[in-house]
C-alpha cells in the first residue's frame, strides 16, 4: 500500500541535486521547434516545471544568446523557480553547433538537452561550468552511446511522442535503459495529464517529458490554427511518417492533408515539400496525447493543474 506521495525530494532516485527540491512537479516542458520560447519557459519554471527551448528557434546565435539572457534575467527575480534549459542539435548538419555551444557555456545554462548525437566534447563543455546534459534516444543502443558519452540523463522518446519519436513501448524501453544507465531517466510519449506523470514515475522514470500538452497553451509560439487542430484531434489523428523531414516523426493528420499528402498512405521517403523548416511550419507535429487536451490555458495554470492531477492520482491509488 502506498503511504507517501513520491515527491522528487523525498524519493531515492537519481535526480541531480540541482533539480531535487526545485520542481513542484517531476516534469520537463520539452523543447519544441518553432513552438517553445522565453515566455513559455519562464512561466513553466515559475510554476515549478522545468522549461526548455531549442537553440534553433532563433535564426542566429546572437538571437539565441538574447533569449538566454532574457530567460535568465526574468528568472533571477524568482529564486524558487525550477531550472531551465536549451536544446542543441549535435549533428554535422548543424553549422551553428560550435557557436551555440560557446554561447551556452558563456551563459552557464543549467540544463542542455542534446539531440541527434551524444558528443563527449559537448558533455565536457557543459560539465565544465557545472551544467547538466540530458540526451534523447529511441532505443537501447542509443542509450548505451549516451551513457558512454557521460550524460546525466537519458530521455526515452517512446511510441506516441510528437516530433521525431520512436516506436517502442515505454514498458519495454525504460527498463532496458535502466539496465545500462544509472542516471536520470525521463519518459516521453503521449503524456498530457498529471496522472500520466505519476504513471511515468511508477514505470521507473524519474521525470516526465511533456511536449504536445504545452503546444496548446497561450504562451506557445505555435500558430493559433495549430493549437486549435490539437484540440480537435484524437490519437488516431496522429500519423508517424518520414515523408516530411526524412526521419520518422509524428504529425497531425489534418495538416498532412492540407499540405497535399495522403495521411492514410504517406510515402516511405521524404518528399520535396519546400525544405524541412518550411514543412515544420505548415505540417504540424503532435503526439498521441492530443485526445486528453481540451483547452488552451496559460502555462502557469496548466502546470498547477498537472500538479493537482498528480496529487489526486496518488491519493486515489492509496
N, C-alpha and C positions, 0 to 999 in steps of 0.2 A: 504493500500500500504506500502510495506517495505521501510524504509527510511535510515536504517543504518545496517552495517554488524554486525552480532551477535558475536562479539569478546568475549572471555572468560572474559576479564577485564571490559567490559562495559555493561554487561547484568546482571540483578539482579537475579542470580541463586546461588544455594547453593554449590559453589565451594570453597574449603578451601583456605584461604589466602596464604598458602604456594605454591599453584598451580596457583592462579589467577595472570595473567600478565606474567607468565613464559612460557606459551605454545603458540607457533606460530600457532598451530592447536589444537582444543579441542579434542585430541585423545590420546589413550594409545596403544602402541605396546604390545600386550598380551604376557604373559609368556608361552612359548610353550615347552613341554617336548622334549628333545633331539634336539631342534632347536635354542632356544634363548641362547646367550652367551654374554660375555663382549663387543665384537666388535659391535654386533647389538644394544645393549643397549646404548653404548656410542655414536654411530653415530646417533641414533634416538634422543637422548637427545640434542646433539649439534645442531640438526636441528629443535628443538622445539617441539618434540613429546615425551611424557613420555615413557621411555624404561624400560622393566622388564625382569627378567629371573627366572626360578624355582630353588629353592634350590637343588632339586634332580637331576638337570642336572650335578651336581658334585657328585661323589660317596661317598664322605666323608664330614663331617662338616668342616674339615680342608681345603679341596679343595674349598668348598663353601665360607669359610672366605677369601680365597685367591682371589676368583673372586670379592667379595665385596670390598676388598682393592684395587684391580686393577681398578674397575669402579670408586670408589671414588677418587682415585689419578688422573685418567685421566680427570675426570670432574672438578676437582679442578682448572684446568687451563682454564676452560671455565665457568666463573661465570654467564653468561647469559643462560646457558643450562637449559633445562627442568629438573625437578626432575627425580629420578629413583626409581625402586622398585624391590622387590623379591616376589616370591610366596611360601607359605608354605602349605603343606598338613596337615590339622588339623584333624587327624583321628587316631584311635587306631592302625591302620595297619602301621603307620609311626613311627618306633622306634627312628628316629632321631629328632623328633619334639622338644623335650626339649633342646637338644644341639644346634640345628639350631636356635631356638628362642633366646637362650642366645647369639649366635654369632650376630644375627640381632640387639639385644639391644646394644651389645658392639660396633657395627659399626654404630649405630644410622641411620639405613636405613630410608629414607624419607617416603616410602610407602611400606606397606606389604599387599599382596593380599592373602586372605585365601580361601582354597577350602576344601570341604568335612567336614565341621564343623565350626560353628561360636562360638568360645570359649571366654568367658568373660576374662579368665586369659591371653589369647594371646592379646586381645584388651588392657587390662590394662597394660601389659608389654610394648607394643608399645607406648601407650599414655604416659607412664611414662617418656619417653625421648622426647616427642613432635611429634612422628611419626603419620602417618595416617594408618587406616586399611580399605581396601575395601574387600568385600566378594562376591563371585559369587553364583548366585541362578538360578533355573529354574522354580520357582513357587512362588506364593504369600506367601504360608505357610513358605517356606524357607526364604523369605524376612522378614517376621514377626519375625522369630527367630534371624536373623541377626540384626534387629533393636533392639531387646531386649538385645542383647549382646553388643550393644553400638558402632557398626561400624560406620565409617564416610561415607562410600559409599557402594552402592549395585550394582553389575554388573548383569544385566538381560541377561542371556545367552539364546537367543531365537532360534526359528527354523532357520535352515540354518547355524548355527555356526559349526566350526570344533571341533574335540575332543569331550569331554563329554558335549553334547549340549542338550538343552531342545527341546520341540516340540510346544511351544506356540508362537503365532504371537506377534511381538513387539507391534502391535497396541492394543493387549489385556494386555500383561504383564506389560509394562512400566506404563500405567495409574493406574493399580491396585497397583503396588508398591508405586506409589506416594501417594496413599490414606493411606498408613501405615508407610510412611517413608519420612522425610523432609530433608534428607541429599542429598549427591551427587548420582545421578543415571547414570550408564553407560550402553550403549546398545551394545550387541554383537550379531552377526548373519548375515553373508553374506555381510559384509561391505568391499568394496575394492576400493572405489573412494572418492574423496573429496566431490562430490555432495551427496554421501550417508552419509558422516559425517554431512553435513548440514541437511539432512533429519532426522537424528537421533536427532539433536537439535530441529528441528521443532516438532518432535513427543513428546518431553518432556524430553529427556535425556540431561544431562549436558555435558557428554563426550562420544565419540565413542570408541569402543574397537575392534581393528583390529588384527587378528591373521594370517590367511592364506595369505593375501597380503604380509606380511613380511617374510613368508617362502621363497617366490620367490624373494629373494634379495641375493646379493653377500656375505653379512656378515653372513647370517643364517647358522647354523651348519648342516642343513639337507643335506643328500646325493644329489649329482647332479641329480641322477635319480628321486628323489622325486620332486625336483624343476621342472624338465622337464615334469614330469607327470602332475603337476599342470597346466603348460602351455597348455598341450594337452587336458585338461578336461573341461567339462561344468557342469552346475548344476545337470543335470541328472546323472552324473557320481559319485555323492556322495551318499553313502549308509549308512543309520543310523541303527546300529545293536549292540546288546550286545555280539555278538559272539567272539569278540576279547579280550575285557577287563572285561567282566562280567557286565558292566554298558553301557547302550545305548550311542553310540558315532558315529561320522561321519568319514567315511573312503573313500579313493579313490577306485573306483570300480576295476581298473586295478591291484592295489596292493592286493586286496582281492583275485582276480582270481589267481594271481601269487603265493599266499600262499595256494592255493588249496581249497578255499571257493567259493561257488556258489553265486555271487553277487546278482542274481535275486531271490534266495531263501536261505538267510543265516539262520542258526539255531537260535532258540529263546533263547538259552543259550550259555554261554562261552564254547568254545571248548578247548581242550588241544593243544595249538599251541606253547608250549615251554615256557610258562610264559609270563606275561604281558610286561615286559621290552623287551624281545626278539620280542614279537609281535609288539610293537610300533616301533621297529627298521626295521621291514620288511613289516608290514602292515601299510601304511602311512595315516595319517589324513589330512583332508582339509575340508573347509566349502563350501557352495553353491556359494560363490562369485568367485569361480575359473573362471567362464565364462568371468569375466572382467579383468583377468590377462593375459597379453600377452608378458611380458618381464621379465628380471632378472636384475633390476637396482641396483646400490649401494643404501644403506638405506637412505643416505642423499639426494640423487637425488629423491628417491621415496617420501620422506617427503615434499620436495619442490614442487613436482608435486601435491601431495594431497592438499597442501595449496593453490596452484594456481587454482585447480579444485574447491575447496571450495569457493574461491573468485568469480570465474566465475559463479558458480551456483547461488550465492547470487545476483550477478549483473543481471543474466538472470531473476530471479524472480522479481526484481524491474521493 
